[in-house]
């Protein structure tokens, strides 16, 4: 006994497949769906950015709490913009208590907070 499919089965299957592909494409592209690995990467990047921002705030406070912050700020302005982070790293303001060296990105973020770029 041969099994016969309804004549509209083939167009229905093609339409269902096209609808599924469209739904997945719209979900990932327009609605922001993420795979597990992409979500993990995004979370890691956002948490690192938040830590750098918090440490940069501490760096600014340490810079301003020391002796003669105005004189140090003038000296920091005298350094090239790309090397200001190195100046803060060497001075120790960007290094958190208990650490041997500053977290990557903190000195430059601190320098940008102390001397914001004019736009």
DSSP file (Angstrom, degrees, kcal/mol; ACC not computed):
  #  RESIDUE AA STRUCTURE BP1 BP2  ACC     N-H-->O    O-->H-N    N-H-->O    O-->H-N    TCO  KAPPA ALPHA  PHI   PSI    X-CA   Y-CA   Z-CA
    1    1 A X              0   0    0      0, 0.0     2,-0.3     0, 0.0     0, 0.0   0.000 360.0 360.0 360.0 122.6    0.0    0.0    0.0
    2    2 A X        -     0   0    0      1,-0.0     2,-0.6     2,-0.0     0, 0.0  -0.659 360.0-133.0 -88.9 139.4    1.5    3.3   -1.1
    3    3 A X        -     0   0    0     -2,-0.3     2,-0.5     0, 0.0    -1,-0.0  -0.825  20.8-158.9 -95.3 124.7    1.2    6.3    1.1
    4    4 A X        -     0   0    0     -2,-0.6     2,-0.2     0, 0.0     3,-0.1  -0.885   6.2-142.7-108.5 132.9    0.1    9.4   -0.8
    5    5 A X        -     0   0    0     -2,-0.5     5,-0.0     1,-0.1     2,-0.0  -0.585  31.6 -96.6 -87.1 153.0    0.6   12.9    0.5
    6    6 A X    >   -     0   0    0     -2,-0.2     3,-1.7     1,-0.1     4,-0.4  -0.361  34.3-116.0 -64.5 150.1   -1.9   15.7    0.0
    7    7 A X  T 3  S+     0   0    0      1,-0.3     4,-0.4     2,-0.1     3,-0.3   0.738 113.8  53.1 -64.1 -23.2   -1.1   17.9   -3.0
    8    8 A X  T 3> S+     0   0    0      1,-0.2     4,-1.7     2,-0.1    -1,-0.3   0.375  83.2  91.3 -92.7   4.4   -0.6   20.9   -0.8
    9    9 A X  H <> S+     0   0    0     -3,-1.7     4,-2.6     2,-0.2     5,-0.2   0.919  82.4  52.1 -66.9 -44.7    2.0   19.3    1.5
   10   10 A X  H  > S+     0   0    0     -4,-0.4     4,-2.2    -3,-0.3     5,-0.2   0.939 112.0  44.1 -62.1 -49.7    5.1   20.3   -0.4
   11   11 A X  H  > S+     0   0    0     -4,-0.4     4,-2.4     1,-0.2    -1,-0.2   0.881 113.3  53.6 -62.2 -35.5    4.2   24.1   -0.5
   12   12 A X  H  X S+     0   0    0     -4,-1.7     4,-2.6     2,-0.2    -2,-0.2   0.933 109.6  46.8 -63.2 -45.7    3.2   23.9    3.2
   13   13 A X  H  X S+     0   0    0     -4,-2.6     4,-2.5     2,-0.2     5,-0.2   0.896 112.9  49.2 -63.6 -41.6    6.6   22.3    4.1
   14   14 A X  H  X S+     0   0    0     -4,-2.2     4,-2.4    -5,-0.2    -1,-0.2   0.915 112.9  47.6 -65.1 -41.8    8.5   24.9    2.1
   15   15 A X  H  X S+     0   0    0     -4,-2.4     4,-2.4     2,-0.2    -2,-0.2   0.891 111.8  49.8 -65.4 -40.0    6.5   27.7    3.7
   16   16 A X  H  X S+     0   0    0     -4,-2.6     4,-2.3     2,-0.2    -2,-0.2   0.912 112.4  47.5 -65.6 -42.3    7.0   26.3    7.2
   17   17 A X  H  X S+     0   0    0     -4,-2.5     4,-2.4     2,-0.2    -2,-0.2   0.921 112.7  48.4 -64.4 -43.9   10.8   26.0    6.6
   18   18 A X  H  X S+     0   0    0     -4,-2.4     4,-2.3     1,-0.2    -2,-0.2   0.893 111.7  50.5 -63.7 -39.4   11.0   29.6    5.2
   19   19 A X  H  X S+     0   0    0     -4,-2.4     4,-2.5     2,-0.2    -2,-0.2   0.889 110.3  49.3 -65.2 -40.0    9.0   30.9    8.2
   20   20 A X  H  X S+     0   0    0     -4,-2.3     4,-2.3     2,-0.2    -2,-0.2   0.923 112.1  47.6 -65.4 -43.9   11.3   29.2   10.6
   21   21 A X  H  X S+     0   0    0     -4,-2.4     4,-2.5     1,-0.2    -2,-0.2   0.912 113.2  48.9 -63.0 -42.3   14.4   30.5    8.9
   22   22 A X  H  X S+     0   0    0     -4,-2.3     4,-2.8     2,-0.2     5,-0.3   0.905 110.1  51.1 -64.1 -42.6   12.8   34.0    8.9
   23   23 A X  H  X S+     0   0    0     -4,-2.5     4,-2.3     2,-0.2    -2,-0.2   0.908 112.7  45.4 -63.4 -41.7   11.9   33.8   12.6
   24   24 A X  H  X S+     0   0    0     -4,-2.3     4,-2.5     2,-0.2     5,-0.3   0.916 113.6  49.7 -67.0 -42.9   15.4   32.8   13.6
   25   25 A X  H  X S+     0   0    0     -4,-2.5     4,-2.6     1,-0.2     5,-0.4   0.934 113.9  44.5 -62.8 -46.6   17.0   35.5   11.4
   26   26 A X  H  X>S+     0   0    0     -4,-2.8     4,-2.0     1,-0.2     5,-1.7   0.905 112.8  53.3 -64.5 -41.0   14.7   38.2   12.8
   27   27 A X  H  <5S+     0   0    0     -4,-2.3     6,-2.3    -5,-0.3     4,-0.3   0.933 116.9  35.3 -60.6 -48.1   15.3   37.0   16.3
   28   28 A X  H  <5S+     0   0    0     -4,-2.5     4,-0.2     4,-0.2    -2,-0.2   0.872 126.8  38.0 -75.4 -36.9   19.1   37.0   16.1
   29   29 A X  H  <5S+     0   0    0     -4,-2.6    -3,-0.2    -5,-0.3    -2,-0.2   0.956 132.0  16.6 -81.8 -51.9   19.4   40.1   13.9
   30   30 A X  T  <5S+     0   0    0     -4,-2.0    -3,-0.2    -5,-0.4    -2,-0.1   0.789 126.3  46.9 -96.6 -30.0   16.7   42.5   15.1
   31   31 A X  S   <S-     0   0    0     -5,-1.7    -3,-0.2    -4,-0.3    -4,-0.1   0.485 102.9-118.5 -97.6  -2.4   15.6   41.2   18.5
   32   32 A X        +     0   0    0     -6,-0.3    -4,-0.2    -4,-0.2    -3,-0.1   0.720  47.0 169.2  79.2  21.3   19.1   40.7   20.0
   33   33 A X        -     0   0    0     -6,-2.3     2,-0.3    -9,-0.1    -1,-0.2  -0.375  14.9-163.5 -63.0 148.7   19.0   37.0   20.6
   34   34 A X        -     0   0    0      4,-0.0     2,-0.1    -2,-0.0    -1,-0.0  -0.959  18.9-119.9-133.8 150.8   22.4   35.6   21.5
   35   35 A X     >  -     0   0    0     -2,-0.3     4,-2.5     1,-0.1     5,-0.2  -0.426  40.0-104.0 -77.2 166.2   24.0   32.2   21.6
   36   36 A X  H  > S+     0   0    0      1,-0.2     4,-2.3     2,-0.2     5,-0.1   0.905 122.0  48.4 -59.7 -42.5   25.3   31.1   25.0
   37   37 A X  H  > S+     0   0    0      2,-0.2     4,-2.2     1,-0.2    -1,-0.2   0.902 111.9  48.8 -66.4 -40.9   28.9   31.7   24.0
   38   38 A X  H  > S+     0   0    0      2,-0.2     4,-2.3     1,-0.2    -1,-0.2   0.888 111.6  49.9 -66.4 -38.2   28.1   35.2   22.6
   39   39 A X  H  X S+     0   0    0     -4,-2.5     4,-2.6     2,-0.2    -2,-0.2   0.907 110.1  50.4 -66.1 -41.4   26.2   36.0   25.8
   40   40 A X  H  X S+     0   0    0     -4,-2.3     4,-2.4    -5,-0.2    -2,-0.2   0.912 111.4  48.5 -62.3 -42.3   29.2   34.9   27.9
   41   41 A X  H  X S+     0   0    0     -4,-2.2     4,-2.4     2,-0.2    -2,-0.2   0.910 112.4  48.5 -63.5 -43.2   31.6   37.0   25.9
   42   42 A X  H  X S+     0   0    0     -4,-2.3     4,-2.4     2,-0.2    -2,-0.2   0.908 111.8  49.0 -64.3 -42.9   29.3   40.0   26.2
   43   43 A X  H  X S+     0   0    0     -4,-2.6     4,-2.4     2,-0.2    -2,-0.2   0.916 111.7  49.3 -63.2 -43.3   28.9   39.6   29.9
   44   44 A X  H  X S+     0   0    0     -4,-2.4     4,-2.3     1,-0.2    -2,-0.2   0.925 112.3  47.8 -62.7 -44.9   32.7   39.2   30.4
   45   45 A X  H  X S+     0   0    0     -4,-2.4     4,-2.1     1,-0.2    -2,-0.2   0.909 113.1  47.9 -63.3 -42.9   33.4   42.3   28.4
   46   46 A X  H  X S+     0   0    0     -4,-2.4     4,-2.0     2,-0.2    -1,-0.2   0.879 111.8  49.4 -67.6 -37.7   30.8   44.4   30.2
   47   47 A X  H  X S+     0   0    0     -4,-2.4     4,-2.2     2,-0.2    -1,-0.2   0.899 110.6  50.2 -69.5 -38.6   32.0   43.3   33.6
   48   48 A X  H  X S+     0   0    0     -4,-2.3     4,-2.4     1,-0.2    -2,-0.2   0.901 110.5  50.5 -64.1 -39.7   35.6   44.1   32.7
   49   49 A X  H  X S+     0   0    0     -4,-2.1     4,-2.2     1,-0.2    -2,-0.2   0.894 110.2  49.8 -64.1 -40.3   34.5   47.6   31.6
   50   50 A X  H  X S+     0   0    0     -4,-2.0     4,-2.2     2,-0.2    -2,-0.2   0.894 110.8  49.1 -66.4 -39.7   32.6   48.1   34.8
   51   51 A X  H  X S+     0   0    0     -4,-2.2     4,-2.8     2,-0.2     5,-0.2   0.924 111.1  49.5 -65.7 -44.2   35.6   47.1   36.9
   52   52 A X  H  X S+     0   0    0     -4,-2.4     4,-2.4     1,-0.2    -2,-0.2   0.907 111.4  49.9 -61.4 -41.8   38.0   49.4   34.9
   53   53 A X  H  X S+     0   0    0     -4,-2.2     4,-1.7     2,-0.2    -1,-0.2   0.904 112.6  46.6 -64.1 -41.2   35.5   52.3   35.4
   54   54 A X  H  X S+     0   0    0     -4,-2.2     4,-1.8     2,-0.2    -2,-0.2   0.923 114.0  47.0 -67.5 -43.9   35.3   51.7   39.1
   55   55 A X  H  X S+     0   0    0     -4,-2.8     4,-2.5     1,-0.2    -2,-0.2   0.861 108.9  55.5 -65.8 -35.1   39.0   51.4   39.5
   56   56 A X  H  X S+     0   0    0     -4,-2.4     4,-2.3    -5,-0.2    -1,-0.2   0.882 105.7  52.2 -64.5 -37.0   39.5   54.6   37.4
   57   57 A X  H  X S+     0   0    0     -4,-1.7     4,-2.1     2,-0.2    -1,-0.2   0.905 109.9  48.2 -64.2 -41.2   37.3   56.4   39.8
   58   58 A X  H  X S+     0   0    0     -4,-1.8     4,-2.6     2,-0.2    -2,-0.2   0.903 109.7  53.7 -63.8 -40.9   39.4   55.2   42.7
   59   59 A X  H  X S+     0   0    0     -4,-2.5     4,-2.6     2,-0.2    -2,-0.2   0.914 107.7  49.7 -59.8 -44.6   42.5   56.3   40.8
   60   60 A X  H  X S+     0   0    0     -4,-2.3     4,-2.5     1,-0.2    -1,-0.2   0.914 111.4  49.1 -61.4 -43.1   41.1   59.8   40.4
   61   61 A X  H  X S+     0   0    0     -4,-2.1     4,-1.5     2,-0.2    -2,-0.2   0.902 112.1  47.8 -64.3 -40.7   40.3   60.0   44.1
   62   62 A X  H  X S+     0   0    0     -4,-2.6     4,-1.0     2,-0.2    -2,-0.2   0.893 111.8  50.9 -65.4 -39.5   43.8   58.8   45.0
   63   63 A X  H  < S+     0   0    0     -4,-2.6     3,-0.4     1,-0.2    -2,-0.2   0.921 114.6  42.5 -62.7 -45.1   45.3   61.3   42.6
   64   64 A X  H  < S+     0   0    0     -4,-2.5     5,-0.3     1,-0.2    -1,-0.2   0.696 109.3  59.1 -77.4 -19.2   43.3   64.2   44.1
   65   65 A X  H  < S+     0   0    0     -4,-1.5    -1,-0.2    -5,-0.2    -2,-0.2   0.715  91.4  84.0 -83.9 -20.5   43.8   63.1   47.7
   66   66 A X  S >< S-     0   0    0     -4,-1.0     3,-0.5    -3,-0.4     2,-0.2  -0.058  95.9 -69.3 -74.8 179.8   47.6   63.4   47.6
   67   67 A X  T 3  S+     0   0    0      1,-0.2    -1,-0.2     2,-0.1     5,-0.1  -0.501 110.7   1.8 -72.6 137.7   49.8   66.4   48.1
   68   68 A X  T 3>  +     0   0    0     -2,-0.2     4,-1.9    -3,-0.1    -1,-0.2   0.927  66.1 172.2  54.9  59.2   49.7   69.1   45.4
   69   69 A X  H <> S+     0   0    0     -3,-0.5     4,-2.2    -5,-0.3     5,-0.2   0.849  76.9  57.7 -65.3 -31.3   47.1   67.6   43.0
   70   70 A X  H  > S+     0   0    0      2,-0.2     4,-1.9     1,-0.2    -1,-0.2   0.909 107.1  47.3 -65.4 -40.5   47.1   70.8   40.9
   71   71 A X  H  > S+     0   0    0      2,-0.2     4,-2.0     1,-0.2    -1,-0.2   0.896 112.6  48.8 -66.6 -40.0   50.8   70.5   40.3
   72   72 A X  H  X S+     0   0    0     -4,-1.9     4,-2.3     2,-0.2    -1,-0.2   0.863 109.2  53.6 -67.2 -34.5   50.6   66.9   39.3
   73   73 A X  H  X S+     0   0    0     -4,-2.2     4,-2.3     2,-0.2    -2,-0.2   0.894 107.8  49.8 -66.6 -39.5   47.7   67.7   37.0
   74   74 A X  H  X S+     0   0    0     -4,-1.9     4,-1.4     2,-0.2    -2,-0.2   0.914 111.8  48.8 -63.5 -42.1   49.8   70.3   35.2
   75   75 A X  H  X S+     0   0    0     -4,-2.0     4,-0.7     1,-0.2    -2,-0.2   0.883 110.4  51.0 -64.6 -37.8   52.6   67.8   34.9
   76   76 A X  H >< S+     0   0    0     -4,-2.3     3,-0.8     1,-0.2    -1,-0.2   0.879 106.6  54.1 -67.2 -37.6   50.1   65.2   33.5
   77   77 A X  H 3< S+     0   0    0     -4,-2.3    -1,-0.2     1,-0.2    -2,-0.2   0.836 102.4  59.6 -63.1 -31.2   48.9   67.8   31.0
   78   78 A X  H 3< S+     0   0    0     -4,-1.4    -1,-0.2    -5,-0.1    -2,-0.2   0.716  91.2  85.5 -71.0 -20.4   52.5   68.2   29.8
   79   79 A X  S << S-     0   0    0     -3,-0.8     5,-0.1    -4,-0.7    -3,-0.0  -0.466  96.0 -93.3 -78.7 153.4   52.7   64.5   28.9
   80   80 A X    >>  -     0   0    0     -2,-0.1     3,-1.2     1,-0.1     4,-0.6  -0.347  36.2-117.0 -61.7 147.8   51.6   63.3   25.5
   81   81 A X  G >4 S+     0   0    0      1,-0.3     3,-0.9     2,-0.2     4,-0.4   0.876 113.5  52.5 -58.5 -40.3   48.0   62.1   25.6
   82   82 A X  G 34 S+     0   0    0      1,-0.2    -1,-0.3     2,-0.1     4,-0.2   0.697 112.4  45.6 -71.0 -17.9   48.9   58.5   24.7
   83   83 A X  G <> S+     0   0    0     -3,-1.2     4,-1.8     1,-0.1    -1,-0.2   0.398  82.8  93.6-106.4   2.9   51.5   58.3   27.5
   84   84 A X  H <X S+     0   0    0     -3,-0.9     4,-2.1    -4,-0.6     5,-0.2   0.872  84.2  54.9 -64.0 -36.1   49.4   59.8   30.3
   85   85 A X  H  > S+     0   0    0     -4,-0.4     4,-2.3     1,-0.2    -1,-0.2   0.892 106.3  51.6 -62.6 -39.3   48.2   56.4   31.4
   86   86 A X  H  > S+     0   0    0      2,-0.2     4,-2.5    -4,-0.2    -1,-0.2   0.885 107.4  53.2 -64.1 -38.5   51.9   55.3   31.7
   87   87 A X  H  X S+     0   0    0     -4,-1.8     4,-1.7     1,-0.2    -2,-0.2   0.925 111.6  45.0 -62.2 -44.4   52.6   58.3   33.9
   88   88 A X  H  X>S+     0   0    0     -4,-2.1     6,-1.1     2,-0.2     4,-0.9   0.865 112.2  52.2 -68.8 -35.4   49.8   57.4   36.2
   89   89 A X  H ><5S+     0   0    0     -4,-2.3     3,-0.5     1,-0.2    -2,-0.2   0.921 111.3  46.4 -66.0 -42.5   50.8   53.7   36.3
   90   90 A X  H 3<5S+     0   0    0     -4,-2.5    -1,-0.2     1,-0.2    -2,-0.2   0.820 108.8  55.6 -69.6 -30.3   54.4   54.6   37.2
   91   91 A X  H 3<5S-     0   0    0     -4,-1.7    -1,-0.2    -5,-0.2    -2,-0.2   0.694 109.1-124.9 -76.3 -17.4   53.2   57.0   39.9
   92   92 A X  T X<5S+     0   0    0     -4,-0.9     3,-0.8    -3,-0.5    -3,-0.2   0.384  79.0 115.8  92.9  -3.8   51.2   54.3   41.6
   93   93 A X  T 3 <S+     0   0    0     -5,-0.9   -31,-0.2     1,-0.2    -4,-0.2   0.813  77.5  50.1 -68.7 -28.7   47.8   56.1   41.6
   94   94 A X  T 3  S+     0   0    0     -6,-1.1     2,-0.5    -9,-0.1     9,-0.5   0.518  90.7  94.3 -88.4  -5.2   46.3   53.5   39.2
   95   95 A X  S <  S-     0   0    0     -3,-0.8     7,-0.1    -7,-0.3     2,-0.1  -0.772  73.1-135.8 -90.6 126.4   47.4   50.5   41.3
   96   96 A X    >   -     0   0    0     -2,-0.5     3,-2.3     5,-0.3    -2,-0.1  -0.430  35.9 -81.5 -79.8 155.1   44.8   49.3   43.8
   97   97 A X  T 3  S+     0   0    0      1,-0.3    -1,-0.1    -2,-0.1     3,-0.1  -0.308 118.2  18.7 -57.2 130.4   45.8   48.4   47.4
   98   98 A X  T 3  S+     0   0    0      1,-0.3    -1,-0.3    -3,-0.1     2,-0.2   0.243 102.0 108.6  91.4 -12.5   47.2   45.0   47.6
   99   99 A X    <   -     0   0    0     -3,-2.3    -1,-0.3     1,-0.1     3,-0.1  -0.658  60.6-148.3 -95.6 154.4   48.0   44.8   43.8
  100  100 A X  S    S+     0   0    0     -2,-0.2     2,-0.3     1,-0.2    -1,-0.1   0.746  83.4  10.4 -89.6 -27.2   51.6   44.9   42.4
  101  101 A X  S    S-     0   0    0     -7,-0.1    -5,-0.3    -5,-0.0    -1,-0.2  -0.967  90.1 -88.2-147.3 160.8   50.5   46.6   39.2
  102  102 A X        -     0   0    0     -2,-0.3    -7,-0.2    -7,-0.1     2,-0.1  -0.339  46.3-100.8 -72.8 153.1   47.4   48.3   37.8
  103  103 A X    >>  -     0   0    0     -9,-0.5     3,-2.0     1,-0.1     4,-0.5  -0.459  53.4 -89.0 -66.7 141.7   44.7   46.4   36.0
  104  104 A X  T 34 S+     0   0    0      1,-0.3    -1,-0.1     2,-0.1   -52,-0.0  -0.306 113.0  18.3 -58.0 130.4   45.0   46.8   32.2
  105  105 A X  T 3> S+     0   0    0     -3,-0.1     4,-2.1   -53,-0.0    -1,-0.3   0.090  97.2  99.0  97.5 -20.9   43.0   49.9   31.1
  106  106 A X  H <> S+     0   0    0     -3,-2.0     4,-2.7     2,-0.2     5,-0.2   0.939  79.3  50.3 -67.6 -47.6   42.8   51.6   34.4
  107  107 A X  H  X S+     0   0    0     -4,-0.5     4,-2.4     1,-0.2    -1,-0.2   0.921 114.2  44.7 -58.8 -42.6   45.6   54.1   34.0
  108  108 A X  H  > S+     0   0    0      2,-0.2     4,-2.3     1,-0.2    -1,-0.2   0.903 113.8  49.5 -68.7 -39.4   44.4   55.3   30.6
  109  109 A X  H  X S+     0   0    0     -4,-2.1     4,-1.7     2,-0.2    -1,-0.2   0.884 111.5  50.2 -64.5 -37.6   40.8   55.5   31.9
  110  110 A X  H  X S+     0   0    0     -4,-2.7     4,-2.4     2,-0.2    -2,-0.2   0.919 110.0  49.9 -65.0 -44.4   42.0   57.5   34.9
  111  111 A X  H  X S+     0   0    0     -4,-2.4     4,-2.6     1,-0.2    -2,-0.2   0.896 110.5  50.1 -61.7 -39.9   44.0   59.8   32.7
  112  112 A X  H  < S+     0   0    0     -4,-2.3    -1,-0.2     1,-0.2    -2,-0.2   0.833 111.0  49.6 -69.1 -30.5   40.9   60.4   30.5
  113  113 A X  H  < S+     0   0    0     -4,-1.7     3,-0.5    -5,-0.2    -2,-0.2   0.871 114.1  44.7 -74.0 -36.5   38.8   61.1   33.7
  114  114 A X  H  < S+     0   0    0     -4,-2.4     2,-0.4     1,-0.3    -2,-0.2   0.887 130.0  23.8 -73.1 -39.0   41.4   63.6   35.0
  115  115 A X  S  < S-     0   0    0     -4,-2.6    -1,-0.3    -5,-0.2    -2,-0.1  -0.710  84.9-159.8-128.2  79.4   41.8   65.3   31.6
  116  116 A X        -     0   0    0     -3,-0.5     2,-0.3    -2,-0.4    -3,-0.1  -0.298  26.3-108.3 -63.6 143.3   38.7   64.7   29.5
  117  117 A X        -     0   0    0     -5,-0.1     2,-0.4     1,-0.1    -1,-0.1  -0.532  31.8-125.8 -72.7 132.5   39.2   65.2   25.8
  118  118 A X              0   0    0     -2,-0.3    -1,-0.1     1,-0.1    -3,-0.0  -0.637 360.0 360.0 -82.3 133.9   37.5   68.3   24.5
  119  119 A X              0   0    0     -2,-0.4    -1,-0.1     0, 0.0    -2,-0.0   0.369 360.0 360.0-120.4 360.0   35.1   67.8   21.7
